[in-house]
């Protein structure tokens, strides 16, 4: 990784995808995220319906990634809002060498900013066993909205249990019509 303290958030470019895949490989080896390595990691980073993708770079190195997608009915139900009023945070990860530097916070702030500009509230899901991620979202003020069972299995073979979170209302731009 480039030795720099300066972090920059910017829209992901196609040229970033190889670096994103490389960072994701390190995350998958350390944390099993995603649980199974995708056959097409570039495609995995570009989920169906993706509206935006952002990266955090330190110098020239991609150290974080996030996509925004439609939430789907289960996540909208947990949030208690119509799908059209929500945007889902997806494919969020921080490279192992850049953790505890505020990379995830920068990406979450960008999700909130983007959602507010569109009149949408960001939501996300995280597997219950991902305790570091759960802690991050809760420390950042994201509101727990419920737990559901997913249709995929975790590395230990159990059905995944997903915690749903809604962005903190006090961080939403006043132009966003959603309040909690």
N, C-alpha and C positions, 0 to 999 in steps of 0.2 A: 504494500500500500504506500502511496505517496505520503511523505512525512509533512503533513500540513494540518493546522488546526482549523483552517477555513473550510466551511461546508457550504455548498450551494445547492439549492433545490431548483430543478428545472424540469420542463416537460421531457419525457423520455423520447429519444430519437431512435430510429431503426438501427443506427450505428451503435447504440448503447446495448443492444440485445446480447451480443456475445459476452460483454462484461457483466451484464445482469445474470446470465446463465452461470458464469464462473462464480459470482458471489452466491448465487442460489445453491450451487453445488457444495460450497463450504457450509452454508446454513443447514442443508439437508444432512450432511455428514455429522454435524454437531448436534442438531436438534430434531432430526427426522421431520423437517418441514420442507416440502410436503412429505407425508408419510411414505409414499412410494415415489421414486424418481420418475417423472413423466417421460413417456416415449418421445415426446416432442416438447422439450423444455421451453423453447421460444414460443410455441403455441400456448403452453400453460401460462406463460407470462402475459398473454394477450387473450383473456377469457372472452367468451361470447358476450356481446353487448357492451364491451368496454367503451366507456366514454372518454376516459383520460388515463394517462399513465405518467407518473412522475419518478424521477430519480434524485438521489442526493449524491453529489460528487465531492470528493476531497482531492483537490488537485485534478488529476485526470482519472482517478479511480471511482467507479460506481460503488458506493458503500450502503445504499439503501434503495428500496423500490416500493412503489404502491400503485395499484390500479383502482379506478373507480368504475363501478358497474351498477346496473339496476339491482335492487335488493331481492327481488323474488318474493312470493307471497308469504312464506314462513317467516322471514325476517321482518317484513312489513307488519305481519300480525303481532309478532313479539314487540315491535316498536309502538304498535297501536296507531299507526298512521297509514294512509294510502300509499301504495308503491310510488306513485307519481311525485309524492312529496319527499321522497327519500333517495339517497345515493349510498351505495354500499362500498366500503373500503375492502379491497381484495388484494391478494398477492403482496401483502405488506411483509417485508423482511429487512433486516439490517445485517450486513456482513459481520462475521464473528470478530474481526479485528477493529471494528468501528463502534462497538457497543459501548453504552454509557457515555456517549458524546452528544446525545440529544438528536440523533438522526431520526428516530421514530417520532419524536415530538415534532420535528420539522414537517414530516410527512403528514402526521395527523392534523397539524395546523393548516396545511395546504388543503386537506380534505374539507375541513371546516370552512375555510375561505372560499373554496370552489363551490361547496354546497350552498353557502349563504348567498353567493352571487347569482345562483340559479333558483333561489327560494326553496332549496332542499336541505334536509337534515341528514348528515352522515350517520350511518349505522355500520356495525360490523359484527362478525361472529368469530369466536375463538374456541378451540377445543378446551374443555375444562382442565385437562392435564397440563396445558401450556401455562404453568403457573407464573413464569416470568412475564409473559404477554398479558395475562389477566391482571397481574400487579401493575404493569405499566398503564393499562387502560384505566384502572381504578384510581391510581395516583393522579392521572391526568384529568380526572373528573368525569369520565364517561359513565353514564347511568346504566346500571345493570337492568335489563328488560326481560330476562327470563332464560330458561334452559330448555333445550329440545334435543331429541335424539336424531342423529344424522343417518344417512343411508350408506355410510361407508365405515370401514373398520380401522381401528387404530393399529399401531405397530404391535401391540400385545393381543390383538385379535378381538377386542370388544367393539361393540357399536359406539361410535364417537358420540359424546355428549357436548353440545355446543352452547356456549354462553353468548347471548345477544347483548349488545351495548348500543346506546344512543349517545351522540355527541353532547357535551355539556352545553346547556342552553345559555349559560352566561358567557360563553365564548362565541356564540353565533352572532353574526353581524345583524344589526337591527333591521336590515332589509329582508331578513328571512322571516316569513310569516309564522313559523312554527314556534310555539312556546310550550314549556312543560311546567 
